[in-house]
Structure formats: structure tokens, C-alpha cells
């Protein structure tokens, strides 16, 4: 059954759309095909001759704010903004364990661990610089709710950084303990995004609601902040 993307719109104007991506659905078709978000973008044409296109990516199991460009010029502008680090992204993650401090910064360079598995990343002093700011939003029994702000855009940056610090993201099947039987889904959510799309206008801001699969763990950490 097709996903109702119109009901998941967080923002819409003549240049961009911001969609609340569900967890568990890849944004584009993989080599083996299958369901994906991109194949359903025709729902979001709203009178334009072509469907919108992805301006960036979220992992299959990550939920939340996903930005689409509605035409070529908008996509070119978004591409420059993402490349230059001008788009502010805020994620929520429930992690196993917890930082001792209330906030901090992770600066650990990353690179591919295996050329044949290009998505598989690891900490490497000779890799590309990667920076993540974090803040504790709540603590529970063996868990913590973190706000994560990536200052660079490396593949799997947040997942690898959290694992390297000793607090892997709950449900992460690659870098955490998510492979075990009965493990929950990945608890990583693109909570908010700020896009300075036009210099003459205020930035566009959107916020995605808490996904159902993270609600209990967030409650266990004291609940979601406003």
C-alpha cells in the first residue's frame, strides 16, 4: 500500500518540501529493488511537471526531516548549502550507556573500513574530518536521550561517533547491539532542520514529531523536551 506522503509534509513552498520520513523505508531504490520513498514522489508534484528530488539522504532506519528540491535550480541551491555546511541538522538518539558530562563535542575522523562495503565506516586518524556536537536531554536506566548536531556530513557519522564514545545508538545493527534477537529498531531521528534557502528571507525551519518506535525509550529517559 503506498505511503501517504502528503500527510507527512512538514513544510512546502515553491522551492522545497520537507517530509517526515518513516523509519524502515529506504529513500531510494537499491540494487535489489524493493519499496522506497523516491518512487512515491509523484504524490508531491503539486502541479509541477516533474516530481521533486532528494536534496540529501537519510539511512533506511532513520526517521524524520528529509529535504526535497522541487526543480533543478532549487536542487542546485540545496546542494551548495549542504556542501558548505550551512544547513543545521538536529537529531535525537537514544543511546545505550550515557556520557558522564552534560554536553560536548566529538572530533574523530572517519573513513571506509572496506572498499567493497562503501557504507561501512570507522574511526581513522587519516580519514576525513568529522565533528558532532552533543547534549544530554534525559537519562534513564542504562539509556540516555541525546541531541546530536553533525557539523560535517560523513556517512554514518552519528552512529560511528556514538559507538566510538562507548554509547552506541539503541537498535543499531551495524555499529551497536541491534543484531541480537528481539533488538529494537534504530533509535535515531532527524528531529529538526534549518535551511537558509533565500538570503533575503528568514531560514526555513521544520521539526518532525517523535516517531512511535522511539516513544517508550524516550519516556524511559524522562520524556521528550518541548
C-alpha positions in Angstrom: 0.0 0.0 0.0 1.5 3.4 -1.0 2.6 5.7 1.8 0.5 8.9 2.1 3.4 11.4 1.7 1.1 14.5 1.6 0.0 13.8 5.2 3.7 13.6 6.2 4.6 17.0 4.8 6.3 19.3 7.4 6.9 22.2 5.0 6.0 23.2 1.5 6.7 26.2 -0.8 7.6 26.8 -4.4 11.2 25.7 -4.0 11.4 22.9 -1.4 9.4 20.3 0.5 10.3 18.8 3.9 8.9 15.3 4.6 8.7 13.3 7.8 10.4 10.1 6.6 9.3 6.9 8.3 11.9 4.6 9.7 12.4 1.3 7.9 12.0 2.6 4.3 15.0 3.4 2.1 15.0 6.8 0.4 15.9 5.4 -3.0 15.9 2.0 -4.8 18.8 -0.3 -4.0 20.4 -2.7 -6.4 17.9 -5.3 -5.5 14.9 -3.0 -6.0 12.1 -3.0 -3.4 9.9 -0.4 -1.8 11.5 3.1 -1.4 10.4 6.6 -0.8 11.6 8.1 -4.1 9.3 6.0 -6.1 6.3 7.7 -4.4 7.4 11.4 -5.0 4.8 11.8 -7.8 2.3 12.4 -4.9 4.2 15.6 -4.2 4.3 17.3 -7.6 1.5 19.8 -6.7 1.1 20.9 -10.3 4.7 20.9 -11.4 5.7 18.9 -14.5 8.2 16.8 -12.5 8.3 15.1 -9.1 10.6 16.6 -6.5 14.0 15.0 -5.9 16.2 14.2 -2.9 18.5 17.0 -1.8 20.2 14.7 0.7 19.9 11.2 2.2 18.8 9.6 5.4 19.6 6.0 6.3 16.8 3.4 5.8 16.2 3.1 9.5 16.5 6.8 10.4 13.2 8.7 10.6 12.5 12.4 10.4 13.2 15.6 8.4 14.1 14.9 4.7 14.5 17.8 2.3 13.4 17.6 -1.4 14.0 20.1 -4.1 11.1 20.9 -6.4 13.1 21.8 -9.5 16.7 22.0 -10.8 17.6 25.4 -9.6 16.3 24.6 -6.1 18.3 21.4 -6.0 21.5 23.2 -7.1 21.0 25.8 -4.3 20.3 23.0 -1.7 23.4 21.1 -3.0 25.6 24.1 -2.3 24.1 24.7 1.2 24.6 21.1 2.2 28.1 21.0 0.8 29.1 24.2 2.6 27.6 23.1 5.9 25.0 25.9 6.0 22.1 23.7 6.8 21.7 23.0 10.5 20.5 19.5 11.3 19.4 18.3 14.8 19.0 14.6 15.6 17.6 12.8 18.6 19.3 9.5 19.5 18.6 7.1 22.4 21.9 5.5 23.3 23.0 2.6 25.4 25.1 3.8 28.3 25.5 7.5 28.8 28.1 10.3 28.6 29.4 11.5 32.0 29.2 15.1 31.0 26.1 17.1 30.0 27.3 18.2 26.6 30.4 18.1 24.4 32.0 17.8 21.0 33.2 14.7 19.2 36.1 15.2 16.7 37.0 11.9 15.2 38.0 11.5 11.6 36.2 8.7 9.6 37.0 6.6 6.6 35.7 3.4 4.9 36.7 0.2 6.6 36.2 -1.9 3.5 36.2 -0.6 -0.1 33.7 -3.3 -1.1 31.3 -2.1 1.6 31.3 1.7 1.0 28.8 2.4 3.7 30.7 0.7 6.4 32.7 3.4 8.3 35.1 3.6 11.1 37.3 6.0 13.1 40.6 6.6 11.3 43.1 9.4 12.2 44.0 9.6 8.5 40.3 9.8 7.4 38.1 12.8 6.6 37.4 15.2 9.5 34.1 14.6 11.3 32.6 16.8 14.0 29.5 16.2 16.1 28.2 18.4 19.0 26.0 16.6 21.5 23.9 17.4 24.6 22.1 15.1 27.1 18.3 15.7 27.0 17.4 13.0 29.5 18.7 9.9 31.3 17.1 6.5 32.2 18.2 3.1 33.4 21.1 2.3 31.1 19.9 4.7 28.4 20.3 8.4 27.5 18.4 10.7 25.1 20.9 12.8 23.2 20.6 15.8 20.9 23.2 15.4 18.2 24.2 18.2 15.8 26.5 17.0 13.0 28.8 19.8 11.8 30.1 17.6 9.0 28.2 15.2 6.8 30.1 11.9 6.7 28.4 8.6 6.0 27.0 7.1 9.3 28.8 9.9 11.2 26.5 10.0 14.2 26.3 6.2 14.5 30.0 5.7 14.4 30.8 8.7 16.7 28.3 7.4 19.4 29.7 3.9 19.1 33.3 5.2 19.4 32.5 7.1 22.6 31.1 4.0 24.2 27.4 4.8 23.9 26.1 3.1 20.7 22.7 4.1 19.4 20.0 1.7 20.6 19.0 -0.8 17.9 21.9 -0.1 15.6 22.5 -3.4 13.8 25.9 -2.3 12.3 27.7 -0.3 15.0 25.7 -1.3 18.1 23.9 -4.2 19.6 20.9 -4.3 17.2 21.8 -7.6 15.6 20.7 -9.6 18.7 17.3 -11.3 18.7 14.5 -9.1 19.8 16.5 -5.9 19.4 14.5 -2.7 18.8 14.7 -0.6 15.6 17.4 2.0 15.3 16.6 4.9 17.7 17.9 7.8 15.5 15.6 10.5 14.5 16.2 13.6 12.3 14.3 15.9 14.7 14.7 19.3 13.1 16.3 21.1 10.2 17.0 24.8 9.3 17.5 25.7 5.7 18.7 29.3 4.7 17.2 28.9 1.2 17.0 32.5 0.3 19.4 35.1 1.7 16.7 37.8 1.6 14.3 35.8 3.7 14.4 34.1 7.2 15.6 30.5 7.2 13.1 27.7 6.7 12.7 25.6 9.8 10.9 22.3 10.3 10.5 19.8 13.1 9.4 16.2 12.9 7.3 14.6 15.6 8.6 11.8 17.8 8.3 8.5 15.9 6.3 5.8 17.6 9.1 3.3 17.8 11.2 5.7 19.9 8.4 6.9 22.2 8.8 4.4 25.0 12.6 4.7 25.2 12.3 8.5 25.3 9.7 8.2 28.0 12.2 6.0 30.0 14.7 8.8 29.7 12.3 11.3 31.2 10.2 12.2 28.2 10.8 14.4 25.1 11.6 18.0 25.6 9.3 20.6 24.0 
